Amino acid sequence: MSNEPENNSLNGIDIRWNEAGLVPAVVQDANSLEVLMVAYMNEESLQKSLESGQTWFWSRSRSELWHKGGTSGNTQAITSIHYDCDSDTLLVKVVPEGPACHTGENSCFYREIPLKEPAAVPVNAQKASERFAVLGELERVIAEREIERPEGAYTTYLFDKGVDKILKKVGEEASETIIAAKNKDNAELRLEVSDLIYHLLVLLQERKLPLDEIMAELSARHERPRRD
């Protein structure tokens, strides 16, 4: 018997399943383009995904089909499914209804390995509509955390502690941003500014001040006649 992966036709599409009859599926937010999770599909779960319009996977640990969000309510509505040039990996774009990770984080990829010298992303390499999409997505997730208060989530902790704790964290992150800038450490500065923006968004949510109003204020300032 050959151990070569099989090519089975599915609705006229040849998917290259591995020796266990599975194919990895990368799940991506259709709006923010954030990678949410990676799971496995077999032919039956892919068919169920196509028929239902929501993600179904094969659990390797439990050896059974599972409907993402079937218990938690954090379902994923599929907008498209692509397969790569080797037909052995799927890219599933979705509109998520709640966080993808069992920890309560929006994405399973919430932990980062720091790079000594991360490459800069050229501004012109990104579409204008995509550059700041993550801010809108982060604002949405923070608003969900305030309502749902998932146990163990850091954002839940901040809202439970109240505005004084949130303000303290904003001050701490601002100070650490200043220190990183003074040290001329751009890798550290990138991390600290990211932390500062996150905590500012938590503060805005606590005060019920939408990010749109901040953007409108910046836009209005930009449109005012220059004095120089």
Phi and psi in degrees as a GROMACS rama.xvg file:
@    title "Ramachandran Plot"
@    xaxis  label "Phi"
@    yaxis  label "Psi"
@TYPE xy
-78.9503  144.212  SER-2
-95.8357  6.25377  ASN-3
-67.2343  140.185  GLU-4
-59.0809  147.581  PRO-5
-88.5746  151.093  GLU-6
-111.388  102.28  ASN-7
-106.591  135.694  ASN-8
-79.9502  130.485  SER-9
-127.718  109.887  LEU-10
52.0933  38.9919  ASN-11
83.2638  -0.454121  GLY-12
-105.776  128.294  ILE-13
-89.0987  110.04  ASP-14
-100.146  133.931  ILE-15
-92.8537  90.2133  ARG-16
-73.3754  149.318  TRP-17
-78.49  -175.462  ASN-18
-63.3246  -19.2297  GLU-19
-94.5586  5.01028  ALA-20
77.5433  25.341  GLY-21
-120.946  161.935  LEU-22
-141.526  134.034  VAL-23
-68.6736  142.94  PRO-24
-124.807  116.221  ALA-25
-88.8298  122.415  VAL-26
-102.94  125.533  VAL-27
-126.939  138.337  GLN-28
-66.2502  124.32  ASP-29
-67.7312  -22.9855  ALA-30
-92.7986  -54.6408  ASN-31
-85.6471  -16.4226  SER-32
68.0359  13.2456  LEU-33
-70.3383  135.987  GLU-34
-75.6344  121.428  VAL-35
-92.644  -39.4095  LEU-36
-169.5  167.498  MET-37
-130.133  127.848  VAL-38
-138.952  -173.304  ALA-39
-121.672  145.001  TYR-40
-121.097  145.513  MET-41
-109.314  -176.063  ASN-42
-61.953  -38.877  GLU-43
-68.081  -42.7445  GLU-44
-68.5859  -33.7698  SER-45
-66.1971  -41.4665  LEU-46
-61.8085  -43.8979  GLN-47
-63.2081  -37.0407  LYS-48
-64.2679  -43.2642  SER-49
-66.2418  -39.4299  LEU-50
-75.7063  -38.0551  GLU-51
-90.7815  -23.4175  SER-52
80.5592  6.97927  GLY-53
-126.974  158.173  GLN-54
-75.3774  132.877  THR-55
-124.704  142.717  TRP-56
-133.794  173.155  PHE-57
-109.783  122.918  TRP-58
-83.4202  116.452  SER-59
-72.5331  -30.2326  ARG-60
-76.6489  -36.0459  SER-61
-100.637  -8.32794  ARG-62
54.2071  51.4564  SER-63
-155.933  160.511  GLU-64
-70.38  147.479  LEU-65
-142.255  136.574  TRP-66
-91.4337  115.702  HIS-67
-60.3872  120.646  LYS-68
85.5311  2.27051  GLY-69
-59.9565  -30.9577  GLY-70
-101.544  -44.6359  THR-71
-80.8549  -21.8861  SER-72
89.5627  -4.49493  GLY-73
-86.0247  65.0593  ASN-74
-76.7113  168.59  THR-75
-130.991  112.05  GLN-76
-83.4236  124.919  ALA-77
-81.5039  130.575  ILE-78
-102.206  -28.3682  THR-79
-166.388  156.628  SER-80
-132.113  123.735  ILE-81
-114.479  156.816  HIS-82
-128.415  151.219  TYR-83
-81.1148  -178.514  ASP-84
-64.5873  -24.4017  CYS-85
-95.3231  -0.47615  ASP-86
59.7854  27.165  SER-87
-122.52  12.3004  ASP-88
-147.358  138.787  THR-89
-106.92  146.101  LEU-90
-117.258  112.974  LEU-91
-109.822  113.103  VAL-92
-93.4811  132.841  LYS-93
-136.821  162.49  VAL-94
-107.233  106.438  VAL-95
-78.2277  144.139  PRO-96
-108.115  79.4365  GLU-97
103.116  177.967  GLY-98
-67.0709  150.452  PRO-99
-86.854  -29.1639  ALA-100
-89.6527  144.197  CYS-101
-66.3583  -15.7738  HIS-102
-78.8798  -10.364  THR-103
98.2718  -6.29188  GLY-104
-74.9414  151.624  GLU-105
-62.4561  -40.5744  ASN-106
-123.108  149.048  SER-107
-68.097  -18.0836  CYS-108
-98.8919  59.0852  PHE-109
-96.1788  -5.67898  TYR-110
-103.587  141.972  ARG-111
-124.938  141.166  GLU-112
-93.2431  113.716  ILE-113
-62.5665  139.778  PRO-114
-101.734  144.739  LEU-115
-65.6987  -44.5412  LYS-116
-136.394  81.9795  GLU-117
-64.8549  141.815  PRO-118
-72.0554  141.523  ALA-119
-78.4404  141.083  ALA-120
-93.4766  116.594  VAL-121
-59.5952  135.843  PRO-122
-58.5598  -40.5598  VAL-123
-75.0105  -0.735952  ASN-124
-86.6291  -5.51052  ALA-125
-122.16  143.644  GLN-126
-67.737  145.074  LYS-127
-56.5359  -38.0049  ALA-128
-70.1186  -18.4442  SER-129
-98.5368  -19.3676  GLU-130
-58.8741  -41.9388  ARG-131
-114.61  17.656  PHE-132
-60.2939  -32.4085  ALA-133
-64.8277  -28.974  VAL-134
-66.2833  -43.2899  LEU-135
-64.1996  -39.8016  GLY-136
-66.2847  -41.9843  GLU-137
-64.8422  -39.6538  LEU-138
-60.5003  -41.5488  GLU-139
-63.7528  -45.1075  ARG-140
-65.0261  -41.6837  VAL-141
-61.9771  -40.9398  ILE-142
-62.5386  -39.4975  ALA-143
-63.4649  -41.693  GLU-144
-62.1908  -38.5356  ARG-145
-64.0763  -36.685  GLU-146
-77.7646  -48.1734  ILE-147
-85.3352  -28.5197  GLU-148
48.4009  57.465  ARG-149
-61.9432  135.345  PRO-150
-64.384  134.187  GLU-151
89.9608  -8.59777  GLY-152
-80.1563  138.018  ALA-153
-62.6525  -38.3415  TYR-154
-63.3651  -38.5507  THR-155
-58.8737  -43.9435  THR-156
-57.3583  -44.0995  TYR-157
-64.3012  -45.4256  LEU-158
-66.5532  -35.5525  PHE-159
-65.2466  -36.8385  ASP-160
-76.3818  -26.1031  LYS-161
97.551  -178.225  GLY-162
-65.3741  -33.4816  VAL-163
-62.9654  -41.1114  ASP-164
-66.6341  -41.1448  LYS-165
-62.9204  -43.989  ILE-166
-63.4262  -38.9518  LEU-167
-61.0304  -42.907  LYS-168
-67.2532  -37.5954  LYS-169
-60.2688  -44.2349  VAL-170
-63.3589  -42.2022  GLY-171
-63.9465  -44.0703  GLU-172
-68.9555  -33.5176  GLU-173
-64.7983  -42.5185  ALA-174
-64.2526  -41.9563  SER-175
-68.6318  -30.3412  GLU-176
-65.1123  -43.1226  THR-177
-61.7056  -44.4234  ILE-178
-62.9443  -43.8893  ILE-179
-62.0426  -39.2557  ALA-180
-67.6518  -41.7088  ALA-181
-64.8402  -32.8272  LYS-182
-80.0665  -3.01392  ASN-183
55.3937  39.377  LYS-184
-108.152  92.9507  ASP-185
-67.1386  -31.4557  ASN-186
-64.2684  -43.7733  ALA-187
-70.6256  -36.6661  GLU-188
-62.4281  -40.6005  LEU-189
-59.4817  -43.3402  ARG-190
-67.2095  -43.4228  LEU-191
-69.4401  -39.7545  GLU-192
-63.9258  -38.4157  VAL-193
-61.7856  -43.4199  SER-194
-63.1608  -40.5573  ASP-195
-64.0754  -45.279  LEU-196
-62.0401  -42.7677  ILE-197
-58.0628  -48.7864  TYR-198
-68.6397  -31.9823  HIS-199
-64.0782  -39.7556  LEU-200
-66.2551  -36.3768  LEU-201
-62.9238  -42.5441  VAL-202
-61.7777  -44.2323  LEU-203
-60.7829  -39.9577  LEU-204
-66.5  -40.5933  GLN-205
-62.4253  -36.6647  GLU-206
-88.5222  -1.79879  ARG-207
58.3019  41.9281  LYS-208
-109.365  105.935  LEU-209
-63.3591  146.523  PRO-210
-60.048  -30.3509  LEU-211
-57.6902  -35.0197  ASP-212
-70.5005  -33.8283  GLU-213
-66.3245  -44.2317  ILE-214
-64.2832  -37.6931  MET-215
-64.9504  -38.9315  ALA-216
-64.7253  -43.1513  GLU-217
-63.3345  -40.4444  LEU-218
-64.1849  -41.6641  SER-219
-64.4424  -39.2746  ALA-220
-64.3407  -39.5277  ARG-221
-64.9424  -31.6573  HIS-222
-84.1105  -13.0917  GLU-223
-67.2885  148.724  ARG-224
-59.6435  135.375  PRO-225
-74.7193  145.425  ARG-226
-97.0861  -6.27832  ARG-227
